[in-house]
Amino acid sequence: MFRHRVSDQLSLRTVAHWLLLCFVAGNVNTGGYLACHRFVSHVTGFATLAGIEAAELRWWDALGVISVPIYFLMGVMISAYFVDRRLHEGHSPRYALVMGLSSICLLLSAMAGVVGWWGEFGHSQVIWRDYFLLALLCMASGLQNAALTSSSGSTLRTTHLTGATTDLGIGLVRWWALPTKDPRRETERRVAVLRLGSILSFMLGSTVGAFVYLRWQYSGFFLPASLGLYVTSIAASQPPLQAKPT
């Protein structure tokens, strides 16, 4: 599932695994919002909240809010080190390791919540009380997002929809503008379908997540953690890939 580009002839199994990661991302984002009223993969939102806190002279809260996306960045950089860097150097990328780390972050989020470390589920917004939960969820999202971004040639992203929607719109215009017999037209159509599928899968994960977290609260994070471990096992079962330097 981590060795294809969207321009390839993809198997249904590969597409299903890609969409599963989008489902996981939507699920985690909903869990973070219901737990502490923040979207964990929405870096733009954190920047906006930090500006609001600063304008109201709550400097420590502003600092706390603006520092949370650093953990998303850290997840991306860890993934880039074990995946993107190795792809560029012609070595086998370590997708299983990256997805395993992401799953561990989600497992820790669930277990710590169950034993009461995060406080009451859905409590009022207090950044310092939510800080370590948000850090774990952001890091898990960054790890996963960067892994699929690298493996799909920067075509698919799982943790947010703004870029995917922008790419979808551009791709639809490209598909429409190309001559009917141009082979690139079929590629653009296939990519557009995958991007639309990723958006719908994210939305489905968010919807399912709402039911799960409202019923089971912090225990709901065991669902995306389990799915992440499944993806980890798929990545680990694939034979090593020696990628050509790019």
Stockholm file with secondary structure:
# STOCKHOLM 1.0

chainA/1-246         MFRHRVSDQLSLRTVAHWLLLCFVAGNVNTGGYLACHRFVSHVTGFATLAGIEAAELRWWDALGVISVPIYFLMGVMISAYFVDRRLHEGHSPRYALVMGLSSICLLLSAMAGVVGWWGEFGHSQVIWRDYFLLALLCMASGLQNAALTSSSGSTLRTTHLTGATTDLGIGLVRWWALPTKDPRRETERRVAVLRLGSILSFMLGSTVGAFVYLRWQYSGFFLPASLGLYVTSIAASQPPLQAKPT
#=GR chainA/1-246 SS CCSCCTTSCCCHHHHHHHHHHHHHHHHHHHHHHHHHSCCTTCHHHHHHHHHHHHHTTCHHHHHHHHHTHHHHHHHHHHHIIIIIHHHHHTSCCCHHHHHHHHHHHHHHHHHHHHTTTTCSTTCCCCHHHHHHHHHHHHHHHHHHHHHHHHHTTSCCCSSCSHHHHHHHHHHHHHHHHSCTTCHHHHHHHHHHHHHHHHHHHHHHHHHHHHHHHHHHGGGGGHHHHHHHHHHHHHHHHSCCCCCCCC
#=GC SS_cons         CCSCCTTSCCCHHHHHHHHHHHHHHHHHHHHHHHHHSCCTTCHHHHHHHHHHHHHTTCHHHHHHHHHTHHHHHHHHHHHIIIIIHHHHHTSCCCHHHHHHHHHHHHHHHHHHHHTTTTCSTTCCCCHHHHHHHHHHHHHHHHHHHHHHHHHTTSCCCSSCSHHHHHHHHHHHHHHHHSCTTCHHHHHHHHHHHHHHHHHHHHHHHHHHHHHHHHHHGGGGGHHHHHHHHHHHHHHHHSCCCCCCCC
//
